[in-house]
Amino acid sequence: MKKQMNGLLNKGMWCAIVLFALRCFISIKEIQDGISIYSLWGFAGEAIGGAALLMVAYEKCLWKFDPFVEIPNINGSYIGTLTSNYDNKARHVTMKIKQSLLSTEITVKTEESISRSVSAYVEEVFGETELIYTYLNEPESKSRDRSEIHYGTATFILNEKDHLVGKYFTDRNTSGDMVFRKQK
């Protein structure tokens, strides 16, 4: 995440510099006739404001089209199975990932519970790109006699496009495997 933040700040700085230069070029006649420091500060403010707007758009959406960004775009809805060591039963699950350059939110739903990410990030680990997240699982009240509210951590290696394979473990000493395919 630090790498993405530094890259975004660097792009924002260069964007502000370019916008300032463009603003000065547009007002070249005014500059030649003699400009006040107050006007130059105004140009800088316009450039910084424009760069901030562009960086918000970049962080939310435009990063997906930047060929130099190394983070895979995993945004979308997925369907798959989750198999727990608790009962070795495969459960059908859905997963929704909302991703921007600097944040990732994950929601996983089964027939009996919903899990929401507390923290999530895409990071390179031992040479492989992984999605790593911590979640809070809230079972429906009718299932809490056998499945209590709990925290867990999940990891997915992001080798294949539209296909996620991973594992999880929880604070109630269960673990399991997950396989997802992106819905078209």
Helices and strands as residue ranges (DSSP letters): H 2-26, H 28-32, H 37-60, G 62-65, E 76-84, E 90-99, E 104-109, E 113-125, E 128-139, G 141-143, E 150-160, E 163-170, E 175-182
